Amino acid sequence: MRWLICLAALVWRELLRFVNQRSRFIGALVRPLLWLLVFATGFRSALGLAIAPPYETYIPYSLYVVPGLAGMVQLFNAMQSSLSMVYDREMGSMRALLVSPLPRWYLITCKLIAGIVVSILQVYAFLLVAWLFDDRAPVWGYVAVLPALLANGLMLGALGLLLSSLIRQLENFAGVMNFVVFPLFFLSTALYPLWKITEGSDLLAAICAANPFTYGVELIRFALWGQVDWLSLAVVVGAGGALLAAAIAGYSPARGLIQRKAGGE
């Protein structure tokens, strides 16, 4: 019962923080919508792309990028959650949480789950707005995509946790986030299919194929059409588990306090 209460409390705390920070929600929603309405709409009539799930079908380019932008929402939410972890650690609230009798790995995992819940709510809000603009996947796809969002949220959230365990000062976070977010997003299949990237550069295609975020996007893309990309699922779950294990092993709740004391001396 204590474990469930802890999980519910952390999820509820993260939801309350999300509701009270309306600018965070607006920013998370406006960013992908700008890409969808400004960037993708320009190619709506000029470019159609064939995809595999559930069969060879040509769809508008704007609908093709919807899964990639959904992954973008989760990526930026993961970075925002890691920022809050760094802030909580520096202010001491996370240190107070981790001295509870529950295992540290469980507390970190609960924090991760709370961030995943918030990211999924943001993704569904984005999918709703995209649906209103006629970028619509099959109806059953919006249910089938939920496990894919959970898996992708696990991987990206664990990456954020790992970053929060490595970043020593809050001021350094913005530079690290840009160094991580933009390569992950642009060097993936979020905007263009891998075969199209291969036509331009084999090296760039190899980098995209090695990018775990590519497999997260493909997992979401296939799930929206009621299909399972097993390779992407294996890569996303495996990378998420490895990143979470590294974050749990490397996270020290007292690091920020110790450094401040050392700096003061």
C-alpha positions, -999 to +999 in steps of 0.1 A: +000+000+000+029+024+008+043+018-027+010+026-044+005+057-022+039+069-032+033+063-069-001+081-067+013+110-048+041+116-073+018+113-103-007+137-087+021+161-078+034+161-114-002+166-128-008+195-104+025+211-115+016+207-151-019+222-146-005+252-127+022+258-153-001+267-182+027+281-202+043+247-202+012+231-217+008+259-243+045+257-253+043+219-256+013+222-278+022+252-300+056+239-309+045+208-328+014+226-342+037+252-358+056+224-375+024+207-386+006+238-399+035+258-413+061+233-423+041+202-432+012+220-448+035+234-474+042+199-486+006+187-483-002+188-520+033+185-533+044+153-516+028+120-508+047+093-490+042+055-491+042+038-457+040+001-448+013-001-421-012-015-426-005-018-463+011+003-490-009+035-488-001+070-499-010+096-473-004+134-471+030+145-459+014+163-430-002+131-417+032+113-421+049+137-397+022+136-370+038+106-353+072+124-354+057+155-339+040+133-312+075+120-304+087+156-303+061+164-276+074+135-255+110+145-261+105+180-249+084+169-220+112+145-210+137+174-210+113+196-190+109+168-165+147+164-162+149+202-157+125+200-128+146+171-113+177+193-114+157+221-098+143+199-071+177+185-064+193+219-061+165+231-038+166+200-017+130+187-022+142+157-042+168+149-015+140+150+011+120+125-011+148+101-015+154+097+022+121+079+025+122+042+035+112+032+000+140+020-024+157+047-045+151+028-077+113+027-070+112+064-063+131+073-094+108+050-114+077+066-099+091+100-110+096+086-145+060+072-146+046+106-135+064+123-164+052+097-188+016+103-178+019+141-184+036+135-218+008+112-229-018+138-220+001+163-241+004+140-270-034+132-271-041+170-269-019+174-300-035+145-318-069+160-311-059+193-326-042+175-356-075+156-361-094+189-362-071+200-390-080+168-410-047+150-403-065+118-391-053+083-386-077+054-383-099+056-352-086+024-336-051+038-340-056+063-313-062+035-288-034+012-302-009+040-300-011+042-262+014+013-255+038+029-280+036+062-262+042+044-229+073+027-243+086+059-260+079+079-229+099+053-209+129+057-231+129+095-234+120+100-197+149+077-187+172+097-209+160+129-191+166+112-157+201+103-168+208+138-179+195+152-146+220+129-127+249+142-148+241+180-149+256+196-119+243+232-123+209+244-133+225+271-155+241+244-177+208+227-185+197+248-215+229+242-234+229+205-227+192+202-237+198+218-271+228+196-276+206+165-270+171+175-283+179+188-317+203+160-329+178+134-316+149+150-335+165+160-368+187+129-371+157+107-371+128+097-393+104+122-376+103+144-407+115+121-436+115+084-441+148+065-440+147+055-476+144+092-486+173+101-464+194+073-479+189+089-514+207+120-501+234+106-478+243+071-467+262+084-437+232+105-426+210+075-431+233+053-410+232+079-382+194+080-383+193+042-382+214+042-351+193+069-334+170+053-307+145+082-313+140+069-348+126+037-335+104+055-310+089+075-339+084+044-360+068+026-331+043+054-328+038+056-366+030+019-370+008+019-339-013+047-353-022+023-381-029-006-358+004-024-364+034-034-342+069-028-354+087-054-333+122-042-341+113-007-329+096-021-298+127-041-289+150-012-294+129+013-275+123-010-245+159-021-244+173+015-246+147+026-221+157-001-196+194+006-200+190+044-196+168+039-165+194+016-150+221+041-157+201+069-142+193+050-110+230+041-106+242+076-112+217+097-094+229+112-061+203+133-043+229+151-022+252+161-051+237+196-055+239+203-017+275+190-014+287+211-043+271+243-030+288+237+004+321+231-013+317+262-035+308+283-004+340+272+014 
